[in-house]
Amino acid sequence: MTWDGRITTRNLTRSDFSSREDKRRLLEIRARGDALLVGRGTLSAENMRMGLPDAGLRAARLRRKQAEYPIRVIVSNSGRIPPNLRVFRGSFSPVLIYSTARMPKAAQKRLAPLATLHLAEGRAVNLRAMLEDLSARHGVKRLICEGGAALFRSLLQEGLVHELNLTLCPRIFGGARAPSLTGPPGSFLPRAIPGRLRRMEVVGDECFLRYVL
């Protein structure tokens, strides 16, 4: 996040403004999870594989009796997920899609061979039910969410976030429409979310923070 609280530009383009150290920490956090969660918008914008390229981090997972790679979890209310994304090209870990019956039949047909589909009735995915299903059916105890902001906001609203890892980067973007941690400017959350600082480390010009919510 920039000093003025922006996580990307006003056009929602990918902003690669953090350091190599920050990217390394992202992988270290990712490696601690049983599963990795992203929303459709972030997945499409960054065309993520949702993998773990560092062999040392994978070896550490195996020593902890975890699978070599985290389970990959995608959330989309509409279900309009392009089947040609990079996440569907590697079979190193299962891909689970949580969506609704709004997913077009053509999309269901294209995605069914590539991922396990969990489709529910309603306009939006019930995130609490999704987490319960991940725990009961897939053995997920620790889920790492890497965005985007709309998904993070929804998790906050439901009281489903336990820990926040935040990097402050030496940039100022400005702009009334550039999104913050909880998305574009809009309505307040139903309540303020307090956090307790558990760790702070300054490396170079960046500040790494870990909060428990």
C-alpha positions in Angstrom: 0.0 0.0 0.0 1.3 3.5 -0.8 1.7 6.2 1.9 -1.6 7.7 0.9 -3.4 4.3 1.2 -3.7 3.2 -2.4 -3.1 -0.4 -3.6 -3.3 0.3 -7.3 -4.0 3.0 -9.8 -7.4 4.6 -10.6 -7.6 2.4 -13.7 -7.1 -0.7 -11.6 -3.9 -1.6 -13.6 -1.3 -3.8 -12.0 1.1 -1.7 -10.0 4.4 -3.4 -9.4 5.7 -0.8 -6.9 7.0 -3.0 -4.1 10.5 -4.3 -3.5 12.0 -7.7 -4.1 12.0 -8.2 -0.3 8.2 -7.6 -0.2 7.6 -10.1 -3.0 9.7 -12.6 -1.0 7.6 -12.1 2.1 4.5 -12.6 0.0 5.7 -16.0 -0.9 6.7 -16.8 2.7 3.2 -15.9 3.9 1.6 -17.9 1.0 3.7 -20.9 2.0 2.2 -21.0 5.5 -1.3 -21.6 4.3 -3.1 -24.8 3.5 -5.0 -22.9 0.8 -4.6 -19.7 -1.2 -7.7 -17.5 -1.9 -8.2 -14.9 -4.7 -11.1 -13.2 -6.3 -11.9 -13.4 -10.0 -10.9 -9.8 -10.7 -7.4 -10.2 -9.1 -6.9 -13.5 -10.8 -7.7 -12.2 -14.2 -5.8 -8.9 -13.8 -2.6 -10.5 -12.7 -3.1 -13.9 -14.5 -1.7 -15.7 -11.4 -0.6 -19.3 -11.3 -1.1 -19.2 -7.5 2.0 -21.4 -7.2 5.0 -21.5 -4.9 8.2 -21.3 -7.1 10.7 -21.4 -4.2 11.9 -25.0 -3.7 13.0 -24.2 -0.2 9.6 -23.0 0.9 8.0 -26.2 -0.6 10.5 -28.4 1.2 9.6 -26.6 4.5 5.9 -27.3 3.8 6.7 -31.0 3.4 8.6 -31.0 6.7 5.5 -29.5 8.4 3.4 -32.4 7.0 1.6 -30.0 4.6 1.1 -30.6 0.9 3.9 -29.3 -1.3 1.7 -26.6 -2.7 -1.4 -24.8 -1.2 -4.8 -25.6 -2.6 -5.9 -22.9 -5.0 -9.3 -21.3 -4.3 -11.1 -18.9 -6.6 -14.2 -16.9 -5.7 -16.6 -15.4 -8.2 -20.2 -14.4 -7.7 -20.9 -14.3 -11.5 -18.7 -17.3 -12.4 -17.4 -15.6 -15.5 -13.9 -16.9 -15.2 -11.8 -17.2 -18.4 -10.7 -20.8 -18.9 -7.4 -19.8 -20.5 -5.9 -18.3 -17.4 -2.5 -19.6 -16.2 -3.9 -21.0 -13.0 -5.6 -23.8 -15.1 -2.4 -24.8 -16.9 -0.5 -26.3 -13.9 -1.8 -29.4 -12.0 0.6 -29.1 -9.0 -2.4 -28.5 -6.6 -6.2 -28.7 -6.8 -8.1 -25.7 -8.0 -11.5 -25.1 -6.3 -14.0 -22.5 -7.6 -16.7 -21.2 -5.3 -19.5 -19.5 -7.3 -23.2 -19.4 -7.7 -25.8 -20.8 -10.0 -25.4 -17.5 -12.0 -22.3 -19.1 -13.6 -23.3 -19.6 -17.3 -23.8 -23.1 -18.4 -21.1 -22.7 -21.1 -18.6 -21.6 -18.4 -19.5 -24.6 -16.3 -18.8 -26.9 -19.2 -15.4 -25.3 -19.9 -14.3 -25.0 -16.2 -15.5 -28.4 -14.9 -12.5 -30.3 -16.4 -10.1 -27.7 -15.0 -11.4 -27.2 -11.4 -13.8 -28.5 -8.8 -16.9 -26.4 -8.9 -18.9 -25.5 -5.8 -22.0 -23.7 -7.0 -24.6 -22.3 -4.6 -28.0 -20.6 -5.0 -28.2 -16.9 -4.5 -26.6 -13.8 -5.9 -23.3 -14.0 -4.0 -21.1 -16.7 -2.5 -21.7 -17.2 1.2 -18.1 -16.7 2.5 -18.7 -18.1 5.9 -20.2 -21.3 4.4 -17.3 -21.4 2.0 -14.8 -21.4 4.8 -16.7 -24.1 6.7 -16.7 -26.2 3.6 -13.0 -25.7 3.0 -12.3 -26.9 6.5 -14.7 -29.8 6.6 -14.2 -31.1 3.0 -10.6 -30.1 2.2 -8.9 -29.9 5.6 -8.0 -26.3 5.3 -7.0 -24.8 8.7 -5.2 -21.7 7.5 -6.4 -19.8 4.4 -4.3 -17.0 2.9 -6.2 -14.3 1.0 -4.3 -12.3 -1.6 -7.2 -10.1 -2.7 -8.6 -8.3 -4.3 -10.0 -5.4 -2.3 -13.6 -6.3 -2.9 -13.1 -9.8 -1.6 -11.1 -8.5 1.4 -13.9 -6.0 2.2 -16.5 -8.7 2.1 -14.4 -10.9 4.5 -14.0 -8.0 6.8 -17.7 -7.3 6.9 -18.4 -10.9 7.9 -15.7 -10.8 10.6 -13.7 -13.5 8.9 -10.2 -12.0 8.9 -7.9 -12.9 11.7 -4.6 -11.5 10.6 -3.5 -8.6 8.3 0.0 -8.4 6.7 0.6 -5.0 5.3 3.5 -3.5 3.5 3.8 0.3 3.4 5.7 1.4 0.2 7.4 4.7 -0.4 5.0 6.0 -3.0 2.2 8.6 -3.2 -0.4 8.0 -6.0 -3.1 10.5 -5.2 -6.3 10.4 -7.2 -9.9 10.3 -5.9 -10.7 7.1 -7.7 -7.6 5.0 -6.9 -8.8 2.1 -4.6 -7.7 1.5 -1.1 -7.4 -1.7 0.9 -11.2 -2.1 0.8 -11.8 -1.0 -2.7 -12.9 2.2 -4.5 -14.2 5.1 -2.4 -17.7 4.2 -1.2 -19.7 3.5 1.8 -18.1 2.9 5.2 -17.9 -0.7 6.6 -20.7 -1.5 9.0 -18.3 -1.0 11.9 -14.7 0.0 12.4 -12.3 -2.9 12.4 -9.7 -2.6 15.2 -6.3 -4.2 15.0 -3.5 -5.1 17.4 0.0 -4.6 16.1 2.0 -7.8 16.5 5.1 -7.0 14.5 6.8 -4.1 12.7 10.0 -4.2 10.7 11.6 -1.6 8.5 13.7 -2.8 5.6 15.1 -0.2 3.3 12.3 2.3 2.6 9.5 -0.1 3.3 7.7 -1.0 6.5 6.3 -4.5 7.1 3.4 -4.7 9.5 1.4 -7.6 11.0 -1.9 -7.0 12.8 -4.2 -9.4 14.5 -7.9 -8.3 14.0 
